[in-house]
Amino acid sequence: MMAEVDLLRHYPRDRRKLAAPRSKDPANRAAALKFGEEYFDGRREQGYGGYRYDGRWVPIARDIVAHFGLRAGHHVLDVGCAKGFLVKDLMLVCPGLRVYGLDISEYALRSAEPEARGRLVRGTADQLPFRAGAFDVVLCINVIHNLDRPRCLTALREIERLAPGRGYVRVDAYRNEAEREIFLEWVLTAVTFLTPEAWRALLVEAGYTGDYSWTILEPDPDVNDFGRNGERPAVAGEQRP
Ligand SMILES: C[S@@+](CC[C@H](N)C(=O)[O-])C[C@H]1O[C@@H](n2cnc3c(N)ncnc32)[C@H](O)[C@@H]1O
């Protein structure tokens, strides 16, 4: 019940260079927050800088299947599924698994992987259009920090409602001032970012009993001066847009 598990440990690190800390420019944040083409497939300063399928979710999908003991016939929902990469790869590594996705971005759904089409719906994490207990597992990776605190709580309750004790939530977090600074320079869309302790308190307040992990931006020991040379910081376990 409610364990910290890094199911994204196989996510590759990203080292693309940026001209300047991008979050300082309000135009970059405004563009990203539309969760449209600019965010997914526009310039790196405004989002992913090209969100394309490359199979990187396959090992993560395997870890998810193993962790939750998923098999053919089980139902999984990926909240904030974007273009459905994880939806596709879960079905690839576990044939017969019934995987669905939900995202707020019309652009992402429109540009989704063919294998995921027909399985994705448009909606918001804090109002999931499914009945209680409808899923064996609900995943929500790097999504709810985009909501303010009250909506974060609602989203967590929604995940719990659909799959009691069988959620997996990952959110942006920082452990110290240096990591917080990196966040402020790098993160475009998160509005709720907290320390792991504060997040745990929020999970408890929501009555969430599933598993969780953090996306933490760390100073890169090989670079170590983000903000001066414009290099992207290292990401613990996961790539951030
Ligand atoms: C950082 S991306 C993560 C995508 C994917 N889960 C991953 O880990 O690669 C955030 C995603 O959340 C979606 N999103 C933002 N706000 C949302 C909301 N209120 N409800 C559902 N999805 C949302 C965005 O469109 C985007 O696809």
PDBQT file of the ligand as one rigid body, heavy atoms in Angstrom, charges set to zero:
ROOT
HETATM    1  C1  LIG A 301       4.924  16.032 -19.356  1.00  0.00    +0.000 C 
HETATM    2  S1  LIG A 301       3.660  15.405 -20.408  1.00  0.00    +0.000 S 
HETATM    3  C2  LIG A 301       3.698  13.693 -19.942  1.00  0.00    +0.000 C 
HETATM    4  C3  LIG A 301       3.204  12.776 -21.012  1.00  0.00    +0.000 C 
HETATM    5  C4  LIG A 301       3.406  11.286 -20.701  1.00  0.00    +0.000 C 
HETATM    6  N1  LIG A 301       2.610  10.864 -19.560  1.00  0.00    +0.000 N 
HETATM    7  C5  LIG A 301       4.868  11.032 -20.451  1.00  0.00    +0.000 C 
HETATM    8  O1  LIG A 301       5.234  10.766 -19.290  1.00  0.00    +0.000 OA
HETATM    9  O2  LIG A 301       5.638  11.125 -21.401  1.00  0.00    +0.000 OA
HETATM   10  C6  LIG A 301       2.182  16.006 -19.670  1.00  0.00    +0.000 C 
HETATM   11  C7  LIG A 301       0.939  15.534 -20.373  1.00  0.00    +0.000 C 
HETATM   12  O3  LIG A 301      -0.189  15.858 -19.558  1.00  0.00    +0.000 OA
HETATM   13  C8  LIG A 301      -1.209  16.380 -20.391  1.00  0.00    +0.000 C 
HETATM   14  N2  LIG A 301      -2.074  17.182 -19.512  1.00  0.00    +0.000 N 
HETATM   15  C9  LIG A 301      -1.855  18.421 -19.034  1.00  0.00    +0.000 A 
HETATM   16  N3  LIG A 301      -2.863  18.796 -18.228  1.00  0.00    +0.000 NA
HETATM   17  C10 LIG A 301      -3.738  17.748 -18.181  1.00  0.00    +0.000 A 
HETATM   18  C11 LIG A 301      -4.968  17.516 -17.517  1.00  0.00    +0.000 A 
HETATM   19  N4  LIG A 301      -5.531  18.446 -16.743  1.00  0.00    +0.000 N 
HETATM   20  N5  LIG A 301      -5.581  16.324 -17.693  1.00  0.00    +0.000 NA
HETATM   21  C12 LIG A 301      -5.034  15.383 -18.494  1.00  0.00    +0.000 A 
HETATM   22  N6  LIG A 301      -3.880  15.554 -19.160  1.00  0.00    +0.000 NA
HETATM   23  C13 LIG A 301      -3.234  16.724 -18.999  1.00  0.00    +0.000 A 
HETATM   24  C14 LIG A 301      -0.472  17.123 -21.473  1.00  0.00    +0.000 C 
HETATM   25  O4  LIG A 301      -1.239  17.336 -22.624  1.00  0.00    +0.000 OA
HETATM   26  C15 LIG A 301       0.699  16.171 -21.717  1.00  0.00    +0.000 C 
HETATM   27  O5  LIG A 301       0.371  15.183 -22.646  1.00  0.00    +0.000 OA
ENDROOT
TORSDOF 0
